[in-house]
Amino acid sequence: MLSRLHQAGALRAIDVEFARLIARLDGRDDAALALAAAAASQALAQGHSCLPLNALHDVLAAAATAPLRGALPDRAAVLAALRTSPMVGTGDAAPPLLLDEHERLWLRRYRDYERRVAAGLLRRARSVRPLATAERVRASLAGTFALDGDTDWQAVAVALGLRSRLAVIGGGPGTGKTSSVLWLLVALLEQAEAAGAPLPRIRLAAPTGKAAARLGEAIRARKATLACSETVRAAIREDEAATIHRLLKFRPRAGFRHDRAHPLAADIVVIDEASMIDLPLMAHLLDALPDEAGLILLGDIGQLASVEAGHVLASIAPPDEEANRYSAATADYLRAATGFVLPSARSPAHPLGDAFVELQRSHRYAEGGGIGRLARAIRAGDAEAVVERLREGDAEVAWKPLDRAQVSRVARERWTPRFGELAAAADARAALDAATRLRVLCALREGPFGCVAINRAIEANLGEGAAWYHGRLVMITANDYRHGLFNGDIGVAWRAPDGRFEVWFAGDDGALRAFAPSILPAHESAFAMTVHKSQGSEFDEVAIVLPDSPSAVLGRELLYTAVTRARRALAVHGEEAILRASIARRVERYSGLADFLREGVDGAAAGGGAGEAD
């Protein structure tokens, strides 16, 4: 059965080998047990952190229309096999698989990750900063915000962050997440300075190098306008913004250097683009924080989840109808600190609701601008409004349906000339800057509408068949710790005066580094890229390319993420039926994190290891 499912595309080779190992260790050659183990492994590949038994057949969807589906054991047989196997535990025992009281099957490590994340977040959410009286907070806010008008959600974000050691600031592009966190950091530094206490040590990070660089750039641009002392200004080191892996000092064969036994030297850690953080990485991050350190997460709840298992930001954020509603105690504090009267949470309140704020107003997109209106309609799931806005069109948004026969022609006539401008830039840095003016974002990697085919069409005239040519845009697709090049890094090929090619990359600190093409890790051309790879980036103009037939990767989050990569102009290439189907479909990831938060797991029950590799 396992081999047949593998051949049908329902299982990977690693799923099959894991299942056979479990069956061999179990000693009974139980087909139902082996199938459940394989499905649990496959669920991780699909982004789930656990597998509800009633979803087992869904996870094996590739066999749905085949005779194989009828041959799959039913839920009762699988449940019986799991309950009698020594390879499956039900509590804190050591077997590799775990079946919980909700009939969810886990690879034990992932249950432990979720419990560690829940415990770490709850511990910080419940920890009140010693200087956080409403009077002090109001004094800190008064110099920055007008507290006598309509609710300013940025002021609310700062007030919450001044009170709790956990702050989660959500919002779409341009809603002021970076400005809010900068004001919060200044207020925390000034409170410490006024109290004669040491200034808190601040670390800035993001899941990818691109996102870390953007965080540093955004803070650098705003720091100059701050009304604060030079001492406070100097304490915010935007030049040290790094990836989370670099922050925690990841070692390829040894795991993370920083863990519970070796915590970070930090009092406040700020993480941008938190929607991209997968479950294991969030667990390791929380393990590495000192007990008294604060954590500030910034992110857009509507964006795609992480590529790896987990949907952490969406799991820890309140549902839309509960966002910006607070417990009675927190609402009273906010009223005293800001003057704003805020709605109370329904009972029972979300366990992290008092640490969360969703910023409402976009400062990037004009109030009636096409990109902002389109993004809001997509996030709301309003397909009629999306289609109407695309049909209307405006200076920002254009709808250009594209069939298979047109893809190569459009790439050649519309996109190739634009990307050809990179070669005319003054130098490699100017070329990298110019590369942010336009990007083609594809839902798929393969097929006629995928980024591989579109890159090939764009390059047909740029490189004239050469593997390397002046102005070639490339993306790293595998980590290379020796050379400091990481999956998603973007570089440009540049001909040196002696005729040699060098590939230039901007580091987290903005400095350029050149590499010979021969020493690059796995890489590919990057004029077109998948929407997943574009997370953490922004471009002046974006062309979105959707396939002409349904695909499992299409969904509301993917479309929203693609649209919000555009700063000024957007062209959507896709048929109406595909757009509607994408908007109707939301990503669902099976997880227990929300349950663990509600149950209030304690640190003892959620203990984690010291820097183990995943």
Secondary structure, DSSP 8 states (H G I E B T S, - for coil): -HHHHHHTTSS-HHHHHHHHHHHHHHSS--HHHHHHHHHHHHHHHTT-SSEEGGGHHHHTGGGTTSTHHHHS--HHHHHHHHHT-TTEESSSS--SEEE-TT-EEEEHHHHHHHHHHHHHHHHHHT-B-TT--HHHHHHHHHTTS--SSS--HHHHHHHHHHHBSEEEEE-STTSSHHHHHHHHHHHHHHHHHHTT-----EEEEESSHHHHHHHHHHHHHHHTT--S-HHHHHTS-GGG-EEHHHHTTEETTTEES-SSSS--S-SEEEESSGGG--HHHHHHHHHHS-TT-EEEEEE-TTS---SSS--HHHHHS--GGGTT-B-HHHHHHHHHHH-----B--SS--TTGGGEEE----SSS-TT-HHHHHHHHHHHT-HHHHHHHHHH--SSEEE----HHHHHHHIIIIIHHHHHGGGGSSSHHHHHHHGGGEEEEES-SSSTTSHHHHHHHHHHHHTTT-SS-TT-EEEE-S-BTTTTB-TT-EEEEEE-TTS-EEEEEE-TTS-EEEE-GGG--SEEE-SEEEHHHHTT--EEEEEEE--SS--TT--HHHHHHHHTTEEEEEEEE--HHHHHHHHH-------SHHHHHHHT--TGGG---SS---
